[in-house]
């Protein structure tokens, strides 16, 4: 969460943040609200079923797709622009594969 809170305002303007119970602290909720972000954080001690898992599943699935590419599993690239280029290439390949199977 600390990395997320260091983003510039343009990158997180008007968004929601989904998080699991590990981030259920008033400190995080206050920081997010101050920045105009709606926190969607699962509460500790509350039964499952909040619907948060549906959103998290999309994120976990996307990471699984990206981890098919060995070079992205562990960040070997020191330069951020090279790492971003590899991410964009991987996303393009994933989209191409999905499009091929849909037609």
Secondary structure, DSSP 4 states (H G I P E B T S, - for coil): -HHHHTS-HHHHTT-EEEE-GGG--HHHHHHHHHTT-EEEEPPTTSPS-SSHHHHHHHHHHHHHHHTTSHHHHTT--SSHHHHHHHHHHHHHHHHHHHHHHH-
